[in-house]
Amino acid sequence: MHDNDEITTIEGIGQPGDLHPMQNAFVACDGYQCGYCTSGQIMSAVALLTEPCGPNDVDVKELMSGNICRCGAYSNIVAAIQSVRQKPS
């Protein structure tokens, strides 16, 4: 279905010792609990950086609404995303 398509996984955005800014933010903001959804949350958050998204937490929550976190770490996830979004590029 995706022959010849480029697909980036969590392993492709950063490595131990050289994490992607979003991975660092998830660690700093405790944006993970059990880890089950973490890779999907981070990959969606990285994609969100390239999409039009308003500045508020509610805007981020709307774009991330397809990702479910059974531990309920949503406020920390949003904080991580916002911390990356607010850094100058």
N, C-alpha and C positions, 0 to 999 in steps of 0.2 A: 504494500500500500504506500510505503514511503521510500521506494527505491530511489536512490540518488538524491534524496533530501538530506539536508544538514540538520541533525538533531543534537541539541546540547542538553546534557544531563547535569545533575548537581556536581558530578565529578569534573565536568568541563568548565566550571566557572571559577574554581579555586581549589587549592590544595593546602594541606596542613603547612603552616608557615607562610603561606601566601594566599590567604582567604580573600574572596570577593568582599567588597564593602558591605553587601547585604548579609553575608554570612557572619562577618564581624559584628554587625548590628544585632543580629539575632542572638549572638552570644552575649553581647553587652547588655541587651534589654531583656534577657531571659525569655526570648520569643519562642521557646520550645519547652516541652514538658516531657512527654514520653518519647518523642522523636518520630512517632509514626507518620505524622503529616508534614514534618519539618522540610523535607526536600521539596515537596510539592508547594508548600507555602513560600519557600525561598525562591523557587523558580518562577512562580506567579508574581512575586514581589519584584524580581528582576525585570520581568516582562512589563510590569506596571510602570517602571521607570521610563519606558519608551512610548507609553500611551498617554493620550490627553486625560488628565485627572485633576480635579479641583484640589485646592490646597488643604481642605479640612479632613479630619479623621473620618467623617461620614462618607466623603468621596472615596477614600481609600477602602473603607469597609464595603462599599458598593462594588468596587472593582475586584475585591478579594472574596466576594460572597460565595463563589463557587467552591471554595476550599473550606472543608470542615475540620475543626480541631475538637476532638472529643474531650480534651483536657480543659478547654475553655481559656486558652492563653491569648485570646483575641486582643486584649488591650496591650499586651506586651508585643504582639506581632505588629500591630498598628504603630506602636511607638518605635519599633525597629525600622519599619518602612519610612516613617516620617523623619527619623534621624538621618537616613540616607538621602531622602528627597531634599532636606533642608541644607545639606552640605553643598558648598559651591562646586560646580563640576570642572 
